Amino acid sequence: MEANAQDPEPQPPPASLSPREQECLQWVCRGKSSADIGTILSLSPRTVDSYLEKVCSKLKVRTRIEAVASAVRQGLIEAR
Protein backbone atom coordinates (compact mmCIF):
# COMPACT_ATOMS: atom_id res chain seq x y z
CA MET A 1 0.00 0.00 0.00
CA GLU A 2 1.25 3.47 -0.87
CA ALA A 3 1.87 6.03 1.86
CA ASN A 4 -0.72 8.79 1.87
CA ALA A 5 0.70 12.33 1.68
CA GLN A 6 -1.49 13.23 4.65
CA ASP A 7 -0.13 10.46 6.90
CA PRO A 8 1.88 11.96 9.76
CA GLU A 9 5.59 11.33 9.75
CA PRO A 10 6.72 8.71 12.24
CA GLN A 11 7.90 10.30 15.46
CA PRO A 12 11.29 9.36 16.91
CA PRO A 13 11.15 7.40 20.16
CA PRO A 14 11.25 9.48 23.34
CA ALA A 15 14.67 10.29 24.72
CA SER A 16 15.92 8.17 27.55
CA LEU A 17 16.69 10.18 30.68
CA SER A 18 18.32 8.79 33.79
CA PRO A 19 16.26 8.89 36.99
CA ARG A 20 18.48 11.71 38.33
CA GLU A 21 18.09 13.71 35.11
CA GLN A 22 14.31 13.30 35.33
CA GLU A 23 14.37 14.34 38.98
CA CYS A 24 16.38 17.50 38.26
CA LEU A 25 14.12 18.38 35.33
CA GLN A 26 11.00 17.81 37.43
CA TRP A 27 12.31 20.36 39.96
CA VAL A 28 13.00 22.82 37.11
CA CYS A 29 9.37 22.31 36.09
CA ARG A 30 8.42 23.40 39.61
CA GLY A 31 10.43 26.60 39.25
CA LYS A 32 13.51 25.68 41.26
CA SER A 33 16.99 27.06 40.53
CA SER A 34 20.13 24.93 40.32
CA ALA A 35 21.06 26.04 43.83
CA ASP A 36 17.61 25.06 45.13
CA ILE A 37 17.73 21.70 43.38
CA GLY A 38 21.23 21.09 44.69
CA THR A 39 20.07 21.69 48.23
CA ILE A 40 17.03 19.44 47.79
CA LEU A 41 19.03 16.59 46.23
CA SER A 42 22.28 17.10 48.20
CA LEU A 43 24.21 17.98 45.04
CA SER A 44 26.33 20.96 44.08
CA PRO A 45 24.64 23.47 41.78
CA ARG A 46 27.31 22.64 39.17
CA THR A 47 26.34 18.96 39.27
CA VAL A 48 22.70 19.94 38.78
CA ASP A 49 23.72 22.10 35.82
CA SER A 50 25.65 19.15 34.39
CA TYR A 51 22.58 16.90 34.61
CA LEU A 52 20.46 19.57 32.94
CA GLU A 53 23.01 20.10 30.17
CA LYS A 54 22.84 16.36 29.45
CA VAL A 55 19.04 16.55 29.40
CA CYS A 56 19.12 19.41 26.89
CA SER A 57 21.53 17.47 24.70
CA LYS A 58 19.41 14.32 24.79
CA LEU A 59 16.22 16.25 24.03
CA LYS A 60 17.97 18.36 21.36
CA VAL A 61 16.92 21.66 22.92
CA ARG A 62 18.84 24.72 24.09
CA THR A 63 17.16 25.88 27.28
CA ARG A 64 15.74 24.42 30.47
CA ILE A 65 12.28 25.67 29.57
CA GLU A 66 12.43 23.94 26.18
CA ALA A 67 13.63 20.79 27.96
CA VAL A 68 10.67 20.87 30.36
CA ALA A 69 8.21 21.40 27.50
CA SER A 70 9.73 18.60 25.43
CA ALA A 71 9.89 16.19 28.38
CA VAL A 72 6.25 16.86 29.29
CA ARG A 73 5.15 16.30 25.67
CA GLN A 74 7.09 13.03 25.59
CA GLY A 75 5.70 11.87 28.93
CA LEU A 76 9.13 11.85 30.59
CA ILE A 77 8.01 14.13 33.45
CA GLU A 78 4.66 15.38 34.72
CA ALA A 79 3.67 19.04 34.54
CA ARG A 80 2.78 20.12 38.06
PETAQUI-V853166 format. One record per run of one state. SS is the DSSP state (@ for helix, = for strand, . for the rest). FROM is the first residue (numbers start at 1). TO is the last residue. If there is no record, write none. Layout:
# PETAQUI-V853166
((SS/FROM/TO) (SS/FROM/TO))
This chain:
# PETAQUI-V853166
((./1/18) (@/19/29) (./30/33) (@/34/41) (./42/44) (@/45/59) (./60/63) (@/64/73) (./74/80))
